[in-house]
Amino acid sequence: MTTGFFKWSPDYLEGAVMFEKAAKSFTASGLELRAQEAWLEYSRCSEASDEMTGAAEGLQEAAFLCKDYD
């Protein structure tokens, strides 16, 4: 998500793909907090690249990982 000399703007579409892969890996590994953070970043990247379905999916997956501890 960084810019450089030849890259003037962040590639949100590629970022969304990478965050989705990371979120799925974290979920499979049992790291719910890291997976939740990755899903939220996936949602932000999807929204920035005008992929509203992906943004909604990321928020939904992050919400499913939330647990209510009393």
N, C-alpha and C positions, 0 to 999 in steps of 0.2 A: 504494500500500500504506500510505498515511498516513491518520490519523484527523483529524477536524476537528470544528467546532462541531455540525454536523448529522449527522455520520457518526461513529458510536461505535466501530465495529470495521472492520478491513481487509476489503476485498472480495476474497477469495482466488480466487474463481471468475473474476472479471474480470481479476485479475492473471495467472492461468494462461493465459488467452486471449492477453493481451498479450505475455507471455514466450514463448509458442509462436510467435507471429508474428515476434518479434524473433529467435528462434533460427533460424527458417527463413530469414529475411533475411540473417543473419550467415553461415549455411552457404552460401547462394547467392553471397555476396560473397567467400567464401574466408577469412573470419575465424574459423578453427576454435576458437581459445581463447575468443573472445567468445561464439560459438555454444554452446560447452560450458557456459559460465557461465549462459547464458540457459536452456539445457535443465535445468540443475540447479535454477534458480529456478522453472521451470515445474513440476518434480517436487515441490518443496517446497510450492508453492501448491496443486497438485493434492491432495497429501496432507492439507493443512490443510482443504481443502473436501471431504474424504472421497471423492475420485475416485482410487481406488487404481490403476485401469488407466492413467490419465494419469500418475500418479507413476511407475509402472513404465516407461512409454513414455519419459518424460523421462530416467530413469536409463539406459535402453538407448541412446537417441540420444547421450547424453553419453559413454557408454562407446565407442560406435562412432567418436567423434571423437578419442579418445585415441590417441596414436601413441607407440610405444616407440622412443626415440632412444638408440642405443648410443654 
